[in-house]
């Protein structure tokens, strides 16, 4: 009898061990590919980039240790080079415009669509078009309409001849900014309206019976229930402060005027040119710039996220 109980206990132990082993193998099979991608495309790639930041390159000695030389060079350029000043200013303008128009505006417009107001479905389809049609096609169409269509309309209506608007440096940044905001508007509207459609109708109906106004419904019901999505877009926007190129490359290629530079376009353009010219020392410089930007963006992004989670509304 005692041996039978021990056999049963051993059998149960083996079953438990096998069950845990199978569960662990299944879990490993699921996470193996993401872990491999993280190791290869993040750790290994960025490890080499970090090493570049502390090196310099010349034809004779190849890569040699340079200490903080590339960092000093970046900060010097940031202080003295006019292109970097434009990049900082334009990146700030892009971030503020994306937050005010792209994020807050998307919430308001999504609420308009969510409440099935006049032509709401039509606007939803129209704003979603940029995510369906190729960006290059839209850029080409937009450039043609601005440079050909606007002068033609002005000439027909007022009899005046004007230069293509995109040839005006003072207008080019504003026009590209407007296109960039419209291009990203559809995705946000789609996400917000999808989140709003998940709000329980009973909550809204109960509030309407109590006489709530549409504005108060947005502030006290809709926004708290979609706050996580709102927080996600804000966090991504802050994290992308140094990488958002505003699609400038699609409009101007490698020859954009310095007055419309952003940090994202600056990094992308310099990388493209360095690749063509085999200028490996520029890679070291850009690696140092990337580390500086990362050290600024990461704590600021995490800090804002934590602050907004703390002061933001609760779904309860």
C-alpha positions as CSV (number, residue, x, y, z in Angstrom):
1,X,0.0,0.0,0.0
2,X,2.8,2.3,0.9
3,X,4.6,1.5,-2.3
4,X,1.5,2.2,-4.3
5,X,1.1,5.7,-2.7
6,X,4.7,6.5,-3.4
7,X,4.3,5.4,-7.0
8,X,1.3,7.6,-7.4
9,X,3.1,10.5,-5.9
10,X,6.1,10.0,-8.2
11,X,3.7,9.7,-11.2
12,X,2.0,13.0,-10.2
13,X,5.4,14.7,-9.7
14,X,6.5,13.6,-13.2
15,X,3.2,14.8,-14.7
16,X,3.7,18.2,-13.0
17,X,7.3,18.4,-14.2
18,X,6.2,17.5,-17.8
19,X,3.4,20.0,-17.7
20,X,5.8,22.7,-16.6
21,X,8.3,21.7,-19.2
22,X,5.8,21.8,-22.0
23,X,4.5,25.2,-20.8
24,X,8.1,26.5,-20.7
25,X,8.8,25.1,-24.2
26,X,5.7,26.7,-25.6
27,X,6.5,30.0,-24.0
28,X,10.1,29.8,-25.3
29,X,8.8,29.1,-28.8
30,X,6.6,32.2,-28.7
31,X,9.2,34.6,-27.4
32,X,12.2,33.2,-29.2
33,X,11.8,35.2,-32.4
34,X,11.1,38.5,-30.6
35,X,14.1,38.0,-28.4
36,X,16.3,37.1,-31.4
37,X,15.1,40.2,-33.2
38,X,15.9,42.4,-30.1
39,X,19.4,40.9,-29.8
40,X,20.3,41.2,-33.4
41,X,18.5,44.5,-34.5
42,X,18.9,46.4,-31.2
43,X,21.7,45.2,-29.0
44,X,24.2,44.3,-31.7
45,X,23.4,47.2,-34.0
46,X,23.4,49.8,-31.3
47,X,26.5,48.3,-29.7
48,X,28.4,49.1,-32.8
49,X,26.8,52.5,-33.0
50,X,27.9,53.2,-29.4
51,X,31.5,52.2,-30.2
52,X,31.4,54.5,-33.3
53,X,30.6,57.5,-31.0
54,X,34.0,57.2,-29.3
55,X,36.0,56.7,-32.4
56,X,37.2,58.7,-35.4
57,X,38.1,57.5,-38.9
58,X,40.8,58.4,-41.4
59,X,42.0,56.6,-44.5
60,X,45.4,55.8,-43.0
61,X,44.7,54.6,-39.5
62,X,41.1,53.6,-40.1
63,X,39.1,53.6,-36.8
64,X,40.9,55.0,-33.8
65,X,39.8,55.8,-30.3
66,X,38.8,59.5,-30.0
67,X,37.3,59.8,-26.6
68,X,34.7,62.5,-26.4
69,X,35.9,64.3,-29.5
70,X,32.7,63.5,-31.5
71,X,30.5,64.7,-28.7
72,X,32.4,68.0,-28.4
73,X,32.1,68.4,-32.2
74,X,28.3,67.9,-32.0
75,X,27.8,70.4,-29.1
76,X,30.0,72.9,-31.0
77,X,27.8,72.5,-34.1
78,X,24.7,72.7,-32.0
79,X,25.8,76.1,-30.7
80,X,27.4,77.6,-33.7
81,X,26.0,76.0,-36.9
82,X,22.8,77.7,-38.2
83,X,21.4,74.5,-39.6
84,X,21.3,73.0,-36.1
85,X,19.5,76.1,-34.8
86,X,16.9,75.7,-37.6
87,X,16.6,72.0,-36.7
88,X,15.9,72.7,-33.1
89,X,13.4,75.5,-33.8
90,X,11.5,73.5,-36.5
91,X,11.5,70.4,-34.4
92,X,9.9,72.3,-31.5
93,X,7.3,73.8,-33.9
94,X,6.6,70.4,-35.3
95,X,6.1,68.9,-31.9
96,X,3.8,71.7,-30.6
97,X,1.8,71.6,-33.9
98,X,1.5,67.8,-33.7
99,X,0.3,67.9,-30.1
100,X,-2.1,70.8,-30.5
101,X,-3.5,69.9,-34.0
102,X,-2.6,66.3,-34.5
103,X,-3.4,65.0,-31.0
104,X,-5.9,67.3,-29.4
105,X,-7.5,68.0,-32.8
106,X,-7.7,64.3,-33.5
107,X,-9.5,63.7,-30.2
108,X,-12.1,66.5,-30.9
109,X,-12.6,65.3,-34.5
110,X,-12.8,61.7,-33.4
111,X,-15.6,62.6,-30.9
112,X,-17.4,64.4,-33.8
113,X,-17.3,61.2,-35.8
114,X,-18.1,59.0,-32.8
115,X,-21.3,61.0,-32.2
116,X,-22.4,60.4,-35.8
117,X,-22.5,64.1,-36.6
118,X,-23.0,65.5,-40.1
119,X,-20.7,63.8,-42.7
120,X,-18.8,62.0,-40.0
121,X,-18.3,58.8,-41.9
122,X,-17.2,60.7,-45.0
123,X,-14.5,62.5,-43.0
124,X,-13.4,59.3,-41.4
125,X,-12.8,57.7,-44.8
126,X,-11.1,60.9,-46.2
127,X,-8.7,61.2,-43.2
128,X,-7.9,57.5,-43.4
129,X,-6.8,57.8,-47.1
130,X,-3.2,58.7,-46.3
131,X,-2.7,55.3,-44.6
132,X,-4.0,53.5,-47.7
133,X,-2.4,55.4,-50.6
134,X,1.4,55.4,-50.9
135,X,3.0,58.4,-49.2
136,X,5.1,59.2,-52.3
137,X,1.9,59.3,-54.4
138,X,0.3,61.7,-52.0
139,X,3.4,63.9,-51.8
140,X,3.5,64.1,-55.6
141,X,-0.2,65.0,-55.8
142,X,0.1,67.6,-53.1
143,X,3.2,69.2,-54.7
144,X,1.4,69.3,-58.1
145,X,-1.8,70.8,-56.6
146,X,0.1,73.5,-54.6
147,X,2.6,74.5,-57.3
148,X,0.3,74.2,-60.3
149,X,-3.2,74.3,-59.0
150,X,-3.0,77.2,-56.6
151,X,-1.3,79.7,-59.1
152,X,-3.9,78.6,-61.8
153,X,-6.8,79.3,-59.4
154,X,-5.4,82.7,-58.3
155,X,-4.9,83.7,-61.9
156,X,-8.4,82.7,-62.9
157,X,-10.1,84.4,-60.0
158,X,-8.0,87.5,-59.4
159,X,-6.0,87.8,-62.6
160,X,-2.7,87.7,-60.8
161,X,0.4,85.6,-61.5
162,X,2.1,84.1,-58.4
163,X,5.2,81.9,-58.1
164,X,4.7,78.3,-57.1
165,X,4.2,78.4,-53.3
166,X,6.7,75.6,-52.6
167,X,9.4,77.7,-54.2
168,X,9.0,80.2,-51.5
169,X,11.3,79.3,-48.6
170,X,9.1,81.1,-46.1
171,X,6.0,79.2,-47.1
172,X,7.7,75.8,-47.8
173,X,8.0,74.8,-44.1
174,X,4.4,75.7,-43.3
175,X,3.1,73.8,-46.4
176,X,5.1,70.7,-45.6
177,X,4.0,70.9,-41.9
178,X,0.4,71.0,-43.0
179,X,0.8,68.0,-45.1
180,X,2.6,66.1,-42.4
181,X,-0.2,66.8,-39.9
182,X,-2.8,65.7,-42.4
183,X,-0.8,62.6,-43.2
184,X,-0.7,61.5,-39.5
185,X,-4.2,62.7,-38.7
186,X,-6.0,59.7,-40.1
187,X,-4.2,57.1,-38.0
188,X,-4.9,59.0,-34.8
189,X,-8.6,59.5,-35.7
190,X,-8.9,55.8,-36.5
191,X,-7.4,54.8,-33.1
192,X,-9.5,57.2,-31.1
193,X,-12.8,56.4,-32.8
194,X,-12.1,52.7,-32.3
195,X,-11.5,53.3,-28.6
196,X,-14.6,55.5,-28.4
197,X,-16.7,52.8,-30.0
198,X,-15.8,50.5,-27.1
199,X,-17.4,52.9,-24.5
200,X,-20.5,51.2,-23.0
201,X,-23.7,52.8,-24.4
202,X,-25.3,52.5,-20.9
203,X,-22.8,54.9,-19.4
204,X,-23.5,57.5,-22.1
205,X,-27.3,57.0,-21.9
206,X,-27.2,57.3,-18.1
207,X,-25.3,60.6,-18.4
208,X,-27.6,61.9,-21.0
209,X,-30.6,61.2,-18.8
210,X,-28.9,63.3,-16.1
211,X,-28.7,66.2,-18.5
212,X,-25.0,66.1,-19.3
213,X,-23.8,68.4,-22.1
214,X,-21.8,67.2,-25.1
215,X,-18.7,69.1,-23.8
216,X,-18.9,67.6,-20.3
217,X,-19.5,64.2,-21.8
218,X,-16.3,64.5,-23.7
219,X,-14.3,65.8,-20.7
220,X,-15.7,63.5,-17.9
221,X,-16.6,60.3,-19.8
222,X,-14.9,60.0,-23.2
223,X,-11.5,61.3,-22.4
224,X,-11.0,59.3,-19.3
225,X,-12.0,56.1,-21.1
226,X,-9.6,56.7,-24.0
227,X,-6.9,58.3,-21.9
228,X,-4.5,55.3,-22.4
229,X,-4.6,55.8,-26.2
230,X,-4.1,59.6,-25.7
231,X,-1.1,58.9,-23.4
232,X,0.4,56.5,-26.0
233,X,0.4,59.1,-28.8
234,X,1.8,61.8,-26.4
235,X,4.6,59.4,-25.3
236,X,5.4,58.4,-28.9
237,X,5.4,62.0,-30.0
238,X,7.9,63.0,-27.3
239,X,10.1,60.0,-28.0
240,X,10.1,60.9,-31.7
241,X,11.1,64.5,-31.2
242,X,14.6,64.0,-32.6
243,X,13.6,61.5,-35.3
244,X,10.5,63.1,-36.9
245,X,11.6,64.3,-40.3
246,X,8.2,65.8,-41.3
247,X,8.5,63.9,-44.6
248,X,10.9,66.6,-45.8
249,X,13.0,64.0,-47.7
250,X,9.9,63.1,-49.8
251,X,9.5,66.7,-50.8
252,X,13.1,67.9,-51.2
253,X,15.3,64.9,-51.3
254,X,18.9,65.7,-50.1
255,X,18.7,69.3,-51.1
256,X,16.3,70.9,-48.7
257,X,16.9,74.5,-47.6
258,X,18.5,74.6,-44.1
259,X,15.5,76.8,-43.0
260,X,13.2,73.8,-43.1
261,X,15.5,71.3,-41.4
262,X,14.3,69.2,-38.5
263,X,16.6,66.9,-36.4
264,X,15.0,63.9,-38.0
265,X,15.7,65.2,-41.5
266,X,19.2,66.3,-40.5
267,X,20.1,62.8,-39.2
268,X,18.6,61.0,-42.2
269,X,20.1,63.4,-44.8
270,X,23.6,63.3,-43.3
271,X,23.4,59.5,-43.1
272,X,22.4,59.3,-46.8
273,X,25.1,61.6,-47.9
274,X,27.8,59.8,-45.8
275,X,26.7,56.5,-47.2
276,X,27.2,57.7,-50.8
277,X,30.5,59.4,-50.1
278,X,31.8,56.6,-47.9
279,X,32.4,59.2,-45.2
280,X,32.9,56.9,-42.2
281,X,33.9,59.7,-39.9
282,X,30.4,61.2,-40.3
283,X,29.0,57.9,-39.0
284,X,31.0,58.4,-35.8
285,X,29.7,61.9,-35.5
286,X,26.1,60.9,-36.1
287,X,26.5,58.1,-33.5
288,X,27.6,60.6,-30.9
289,X,24.7,62.8,-31.9
290,X,22.3,59.9,-31.5
291,X,23.6,59.1,-28.0
292,X,23.1,62.7,-26.9
293,X,19.6,62.8,-28.3
294,X,18.8,59.5,-26.6
295,X,20.1,60.6,-23.3
296,X,17.8,63.7,-23.5
297,X,14.7,62.0,-25.0
298,X,14.5,58.8,-22.8
299,X,14.4,60.4,-19.3
300,X,12.1,63.2,-20.6
301,X,9.7,60.7,-22.2
302,X,9.6,58.5,-19.2
303,X,9.2,61.4,-16.9
304,X,6.3,62.9,-18.8
305,X,4.6,59.5,-19.1
306,X,4.9,58.9,-15.4
307,X,3.6,62.5,-14.6
308,X,0.6,62.1,-17.0
309,X,-0.3,58.7,-15.5
310,X,-0.2,60.3,-12.1
311,X,-2.3,63.4,-12.8
312,X,-4.5,61.9,-15.6
313,X,-8.1,60.9,-15.2
314,X,-9.1,57.5,-14.1
315,X,-11.5,55.2,-15.8
316,X,-13.2,54.6,-12.5
